[in-house]
Amino acid sequence: MIRIEHLKKEYPNVTPLKDVSVEIRDGDVISVIGPSGTGKSTLLRCINQLEKPTSGRIWIDDIEITDRRCDINKVRQRMGMVFQAFNLFGHKTVIENIMMAPMDLLGKPKQEAYDTGMRLLRTVGLAEKALSYPDELSGGQKQRIAIARTLAMDPEVILLDEPTSALDPTMVGEVQAVIRDLATTGKTLMIVTHEMAFARAICNRVFYMDEGGIYEDGAPEQIFDHPRRENTRRFVRRLKVLELDIESRDYDFLGMASRIEVYCNKNQIAPKLANHVQLAFEEVMRVLLPQLETPRVQAVAEYSEAAETAEWLIRYPGKSLDIPGAEDQLALTVLQGMTEIVDHTCDDGAPLPNLLRLRVRR
């Protein structure tokens, strides 16, 4: 079991890990997902001490590896690491690359290391490449060799840092197939990946990382189908978000319009849909603001790249207040003409209890 308590890692200009506390059970297969720069790779590198944490403690079973007295090289024999780059020795053959660590670090006889290496090469489908050199291999083959080299140490824990990110798309599948088989062996795996379908299929647990830590931790069904937290929902559904705050009836109309236009252009939203996104915001503000005693509105636009759909989520104060009762019936008619769904809910316990959801017509 791996236990992490209040892990922090900071660099001069950024702090990717602010406070991480989690337990990883033996046999867990964990996909680590999240936006770039949220500390996914840093977490793996702290676990095997390639990066020294700024503060916090890490245990592997009953050994505290963050203790200065810990023999980290001995502990690393129980952990394997597969990097984005393959890190194979170019002057040695494939089988020599695999045999080196078991012979040098574990003291295994040459014949035993060779037999183990050939068995692992057959496992990853590359036995015929045993006497080849790394520069004679494709990227996918190199990564499969890197995985076989890691397995030669028979580690209890395997950390894979975006193992397919450096590969041509045609080679990704062959490496993923090896990792899928590896996930059935009972070893503990942590896999940083941007391949969401792969992450979902291979793991029993998902870490979504954001805001300096593990923002949400759960089974793949929870994370991908029923995320509990907002940033997780936006990430797994590939939502591009624009947030606008309005605190006056005389808000900067032109400034808001410009921000919406930039948002639509940046995310390459189709012109007709982009026009409806713009107009829906303008009309709902025209309908809504006159009805509010306190003109405070939070408007969030969400564009789904996958579905090519857009929604406005409009939150505002007061008692339950839906817009069909608005006096400006012309604006309401225009709004209804450019939306597929207009749905209102009210949560009296929320700071802004009213939520108006608009699905914009394409």
WOCORQUI-V316683 format. One record per helix or strand of 3 or more residues. SS is the DSSP state (h for helix, s for strand). FROM is the first residue (numbers start at 0). LEN is the number of residues. If there is no record, write none. Layout:
# WOCORQUI-V316683
ss=[SS | SS]
from=[FROM | FROM]
len=[LEN | LEN]
This chain:
# WOCORQUI-V316683
ss=[s | s | s | h | s | h | s | h | h | h | h | h | s | h | s | h | s | s | h | h | s | h | h | s | s | h | h | s | s]
from=[1 | 16 | 28 | 39 | 54 | 71 | 78 | 93 | 109 | 126 | 133 | 138 | 156 | 168 | 187 | 195 | 204 | 212 | 219 | 229 | 238 | 252 | 270 | 296 | 308 | 322 | 328 | 338 | 353]
len=[8 | 8 | 5 | 8 | 6 | 5 | 4 | 13 | 14 | 3 | 3 | 13 | 5 | 14 | 5 | 7 | 6 | 6 | 6 | 7 | 8 | 14 | 21 | 8 | 8 | 3 | 9 | 8 | 7]
